[in-house]
Amino acid sequence: MRTFLIFAVLCLIAVPARAAIDPIALREMAYRHDIDGAEAAMAQAQAQALTGSLSPDDLRAIVAILNVSHPDVVDFVGDWLAAYPASPYAQTIRASQMTRAAWMVRGTGSVRQTHPLAMSTFHQTVDDAMTLALSAYATAPDFIPASDAIFGLQFATKTLSNDAYFAVLDHVMARNPNHESLARALNLAMPQWGGGGKPMIRTICRTYAEQIPGFVQLYSRYLHRRKHESLSGYFNRPRLC
């Protein structure tokens, strides 16, 4: 009887929810071609993210495991999207794969240093990726990797107006403010891609940075690592935010 009571008490103790899936398990699903399992696991992961039991970075790590060029994984995600064409998870992962592939074709040189065919392929691929990312966001606006994909594609595609772009950022920062989303959104300010540069950074920083403790210092270091020293120094000015 004593053993039974102890067991009953243990069953009543709240146990923190475990992550729906870890990145390695999702990759194994891809290798097994378990499309239904992957869709269900990602839906559960998103449900946990909405309750706060799975962090945005943990959700990103799950999605990122399939953002590779391995042909088996690429084929799996293509088949997943064919089986679930409205899935924001399959759409987002496919958009991420396409973005990766587009940059592999284009390279990081200037337009003058890049073959016209590579540029044409790049633009078509990132445009198609943005279409998928926007569809994923429309279906699941709180799925952080979907908005990440938009933030990573807008500076190359210019698909959205500034108002539409900042509406996405407004939604993310209202619902789930996090450092990585804001850092990715600031890609739009990069002047080498036609961005607004320092004035745009200042506006974004003043609007959102207070929601992310330590963001200014973290982003300054990020810019310095990315060789944007002039913008990095701008963040060190007093009263920027």
KETI-47326 format. One record per residue (C-alpha): residue number from 1; residue in three letters; x, y negated, z. Coordinates in Angstrom, 2 decimals, m for minus. Layout:
! residues N
  seq  type     east    north       up
  NUM   ALA        X        Y        Z
...
//
This chain:
! residues 241
  seq  type     east    north       up
    1   MET     0.00     0.00     0.00
    2   ARG     2.82    m2.40     0.89
    3   THR     4.48    m1.76    m2.47
    4   PHE     1.20    m2.39    m4.26
    5   LEU     0.68    m5.71    m2.46
    6   ILE     4.18    m6.89    m3.30
    7   PHE     3.62    m6.00    m6.97
    8   ALA     0.29    m7.84    m6.97
    9   VAL     1.85   m10.95    m5.50
   10   LEU     4.65   m10.89    m8.06
   11   CYS     2.10   m10.67   m10.86
   12   LEU     0.43   m13.83    m9.57
   13   ILE     3.65   m15.86    m9.52
   14   ALA     3.84   m18.19   m12.52
   15   VAL     6.67   m17.23   m14.84
   16   PRO     8.00   m19.87   m17.26
   17   ALA     7.08   m19.06   m20.85
   18   ARG     9.91   m17.61   m22.87
   19   ALA    10.74   m19.04   m26.24
   20   ALA     8.54   m17.55   m28.93
   21   ILE    11.58   m16.56   m30.92
   22   ASP    15.27   m17.30   m30.97
   23   PRO    17.22   m18.17   m34.12
   24   ILE    18.87   m14.75   m34.43
   25   ALA    15.53   m12.97   m34.19
   26   LEU    14.11   m15.15   m36.97
   27   ARG    17.11   m14.40   m39.15
   28   GLU    16.58   m10.68   m38.56
   29   MET    12.95   m11.10   m39.63
   30   ALA    14.22   m12.67   m42.84
   31   TYR    16.53    m9.74   m43.51
   32   ARG    13.63    m7.32   m42.83
   33   HIS    11.39    m9.46   m45.04
   34   ASP     8.86    m9.74   m42.21
   35   ILE     6.85   m12.64   m43.57
   36   ASP     3.82   m12.23   m41.29
   37   GLY     6.08   m11.94   m38.26
   38   ALA     7.99   m15.09   m39.17
   39   GLU     4.82   m17.12   m39.70
   40   ALA     3.36   m15.95   m36.38
   41   ALA     6.61   m16.55   m34.51
   42   MET     6.98   m20.08   m35.87
   43   ALA     3.36   m20.87   m35.00
   44   GLN     4.03   m19.73   m31.44
   45   ALA     7.26   m21.70   m31.27
   46   GLN     5.42   m24.83   m32.40
   47   ALA     2.71   m24.21   m29.80
   48   GLN     5.39   m24.06   m27.12
   49   ALA     7.02   m27.21   m28.48
   50   LEU     3.69   m29.02   m28.16
   51   THR     3.47   m28.09   m24.48
   52   GLY     7.07   m29.16   m23.84
   53   SER     8.29   m25.65   m23.00
   54   LEU    10.47   m25.65   m26.12
   55   SER    12.65   m28.70   m26.75
   56   PRO    12.89   m30.43   m30.14
   57   ASP    16.53   m29.35   m30.43
   58   ASP    15.63   m25.71   m29.68
   59   LEU    12.93   m25.86   m32.36
   60   ARG    15.43   m27.37   m34.78
   61   ALA    17.88   m24.55   m34.07
   62   ILE    15.25   m21.94   m34.92
   63   VAL    14.48   m23.61   m38.26
   64   ALA    18.14   m24.29   m39.07
   65   ILE    19.09   m20.60   m38.96
   66   LEU    17.36   m20.13   m42.32
   67   ASN    18.79   m23.26   m43.93
   68   VAL    21.48   m21.30   m45.75
   69   SER    22.38   m20.36   m49.31
   70   HIS    22.37   m16.59   m48.73
   71   PRO    20.27   m15.23   m51.62
   72   ASP    18.35   m12.78   m49.42
   73   VAL    17.28   m15.58   m47.08
   74   VAL    16.45   m17.92   m49.96
   75   ASP    14.31   m15.22   m51.55
   76   PHE    12.61   m14.50   m48.23
   77   VAL    11.62   m18.12   m47.70
   78   GLY    10.37   m18.31   m51.29
   79   ASP     8.20   m15.24   m50.73
   80   TRP     7.06   m16.62   m47.37
   81   LEU     5.93   m19.82   m49.08
   82   ALA     4.16   m17.81   m51.79
   83   ALA     2.32   m15.77   m49.15
   84   TYR     1.51   m18.83   m47.00
   85   PRO     1.51   m21.78   m49.42
   86   ALA     0.04   m24.15   m46.83
   87   SER     2.40   m23.12   m44.03
   88   PRO     4.20   m26.20   m42.66
   89   TYR     6.94   m23.87   m41.39
   90   ALA     7.67   m22.24   m44.75
   91   GLN     7.37   m25.61   m46.50
   92   THR     9.79   m27.29   m44.12
   93   ILE    12.39   m24.53   m44.27
   94   ARG    12.15   m24.41   m48.05
   95   ALA    12.55   m28.20   m48.22
   96   SER    15.65   m27.93   m46.04
   97   GLN    17.13   m25.21   m48.25
   98   MET    16.45   m27.29   m51.35
   99   THR    18.05   m30.36   m49.79
  100   ARG    21.15   m28.35   m48.94
  101   ALA    21.30   m26.95   m52.48
  102   ALA    20.84   m30.41   m54.01
  103   TRP    23.82   m31.79   m52.11
  104   MET    25.93   m28.78   m53.05
  105   VAL    25.22   m29.56   m56.72
  106   ARG    25.76   m33.31   m56.40
  107   GLY    28.69   m33.44   m54.03
  108   THR    29.51   m36.54   m52.01
  109   GLY    31.22   m38.65   m54.65
  110   SER    29.87   m41.88   m56.06
  111   VAL    27.41   m41.84   m58.95
  112   ARG    30.25   m42.76   m61.34
  113   GLN    32.21   m39.72   m60.15
  114   THR    29.28   m37.31   m60.54
  115   HIS    28.27   m35.55   m63.77
  116   PRO    24.92   m36.81   m65.12
  117   LEU    23.49   m33.28   m65.17
  118   ALA    24.41   m32.86   m61.50
  119   MET    22.72   m36.16   m60.68
  120   SER    19.60   m35.20   m62.62
  121   THR    19.40   m31.84   m60.86
  122   PHE    19.99   m33.52   m57.52
  123   HIS    17.17   m36.03   m57.97
  124   GLN    14.67   m33.45   m59.20
  125   THR    15.50   m31.10   m56.35
  126   VAL    15.27   m33.68   m53.57
  127   ASP    12.03   m35.02   m55.04
  128   ASP    10.55   m31.50   m54.94
  129   ALA    11.87   m31.05   m51.40
  130   MET    10.23   m34.29   m50.31
  131   THR     6.91   m33.12   m51.73
  132   LEU     7.11   m30.03   m49.54
  133   ALA     8.22   m32.02   m46.49
  134   LEU     5.34   m34.47   m46.85
  135   SER     2.87   m31.62   m47.23
  136   ALA     4.25   m29.98   m44.08
  137   TYR     4.00   m33.24   m42.17
  138   ALA     0.43   m33.83   m43.34
  139   THR    m0.55   m30.41   m42.02
  140   ALA     1.48   m30.53   m38.79
  141   PRO     2.61   m34.09   m38.00
  142   ASP     3.93   m32.97   m34.61
  143   PHE     6.22   m30.33   m36.13
  144   ILE     9.52   m32.12   m35.54
  145   PRO    11.50   m30.35   m38.30
  146   ALA     8.96   m31.62   m40.86
  147   SER     9.55   m35.26   m39.91
  148   ASP    13.28   m34.51   m39.77
  149   ALA    13.09   m33.40   m43.38
  150   ILE    11.36   m36.63   m44.36
  151   PHE    13.98   m38.71   m42.55
  152   GLY    16.73   m36.79   m44.32
  153   LEU    15.22   m37.19   m47.78
  154   GLN    13.79   m40.71   m47.88
  155   PHE    17.09   m42.51   m48.40
  156   ALA    17.79   m40.34   m51.47
  157   THR    14.27   m40.23   m52.93
  158   LYS    12.70   m43.57   m51.92
  159   THR     9.36   m41.74   m52.12
  160   LEU     7.67   m43.61   m49.27
  161   SER     7.17   m47.29   m48.77
  162   ASN     8.87   m48.73   m45.70
  163   ASP     5.46   m49.00   m44.01
  164   ALA     4.70   m45.34   m44.65
  165   TYR     8.17   m44.29   m43.49
  166   PHE     7.93   m46.22   m40.25
  167   ALA     4.43   m44.84   m39.68
  168   VAL     6.05   m41.39   m39.51
  169   LEU     8.70   m42.67   m37.11
  170   ASP     6.04   m44.43   m35.01
  171   HIS     4.14   m41.17   m34.68
  172   VAL     7.19   m39.16   m33.68
  173   MET     8.36   m41.69   m31.12
  174   ALA     4.87   m41.99   m29.65
  175   ARG     4.31   m38.25   m29.38
  176   ASN     7.77   m36.83   m28.73
  177   PRO    10.55   m39.43   m28.51
  178   ASN    13.96   m37.83   m28.92
  179   HIS    17.48   m38.91   m29.82
  180   GLU    17.88   m36.77   m32.93
  181   SER    14.70   m37.98   m34.64
  182   LEU    15.69   m41.61   m34.16
  183   ALA    19.26   m40.98   m35.34
  184   ARG    17.99   m39.25   m38.47
  185   ALA    15.47   m42.01   m39.14
  186   LEU    18.30   m44.54   m39.13
  187   ASN    19.70   m42.88   m42.27
  188   LEU    17.40   m45.27   m44.11
  189   ALA    19.52   m48.19   m42.93
  190   MET    22.72   m46.97   m44.57
  191   PRO    23.67   m49.74   m47.02
  192   GLN    25.48   m47.43   m49.43
  193   TRP    22.08   m45.87   m50.16
  194   GLY    20.30   m49.17   m50.60
  195   GLY    19.28   m49.37   m46.95
  196   GLY    18.70   m52.50   m44.92
  197   GLY    22.00   m52.24   m43.05
  198   LYS    22.50   m54.15   m39.84
  199   PRO    19.17   m56.07   m39.82
  200   MET    17.22   m52.84   m40.24
  201   ILE    19.29   m51.12   m37.55
  202   ARG    18.61   m54.02   m35.22
  203   THR    14.86   m53.84   m35.84
  204   ILE    14.71   m50.08   m35.34
  205   CYS    16.91   m50.25   m32.27
  206   ARG    14.88   m52.98   m30.61
  207   THR    11.65   m51.18   m31.39
  208   TYR    12.51   m47.68   m30.25
  209   ALA    15.85   m47.34   m28.47
  210   GLU    14.51   m48.10   m25.00
  211   GLN    12.56   m44.84   m25.25
  212   ILE    15.84   m42.90   m25.51
  213   PRO    18.19   m43.53   m22.56
  214   GLY    21.76   m44.03   m23.76
  215   PHE    20.77   m44.01   m27.44
  216   VAL    22.81   m47.07   m28.43
  217   GLN    26.06   m45.60   m27.12
  218   LEU    25.36   m42.17   m28.57
  219   TYR    24.51   m43.54   m32.01
  220   SER    27.54   m45.79   m32.03
  221   ARG    29.77   m42.76   m31.51
  222   TYR    27.84   m40.91   m34.22
  223   LEU    28.46   m43.71   m36.73
  224   HIS    32.14   m43.84   m35.81
  225   ARG    32.50   m40.11   m36.47
  226   ARG    30.75   m40.59   m39.82
  227   LYS    33.28   m43.32   m40.74
  228   HIS    30.73   m46.15   m40.54
  229   GLU    33.02   m48.17   m38.28
  230   SER    31.53   m51.53   m39.26
  231   LEU    28.04   m50.46   m38.23
  232   SER    29.46   m48.70   m35.17
  233   GLY    31.03   m51.95   m34.03
  234   TYR    27.73   m53.71   m34.54
  235   PHE    26.17   m51.47   m31.90
  236   ASN    28.71   m52.67   m29.37
  237   ARG    27.51   m56.25   m29.57
  238   PRO    25.76   m57.49   m26.43
  239   ARG    21.96   m57.73   m26.41
  240   LEU    21.58   m55.71   m29.58
  241   CYS    18.64   m53.86   m28.06
//
